[in-house]
Amino acid sequence: MLLSLYLNLAACYLKIKDCENALAACNEALILHPLNVKALYRRSRCRIAKWDAGLKDFKLAINDLNLAHEIDPDLSPVTKELKKIKKEYI
């Protein structure tokens, strides 16, 4: 139940572009379940947003996406985000 709370908090914070709190919620979710694909994906989105703002979280975002892709290679949003990043930023 606590995992769902953190995942939902992260989604809400992402929606209002509050990346700091979204990142914190994702980190809490990953403490509870280190291989949670939703938490990894949402954390990567936070890190990409922070990177776009000029901070240095880009490699960490790619690491999160790669791990999420390894866990669930059929998850479409993760695959799309990886392709997008590789096309736009690499």
Secondary structure, 3 states (H helix, E strand, C coil): CHHHHHHHHHHHHHHCCCHHHHHHHHHHHHHHCCCCHHHHHHHHHHHHHHHHCCCCCHHHHHHHHHHHHHHCCCCHHHHHHHHHHHHHHC
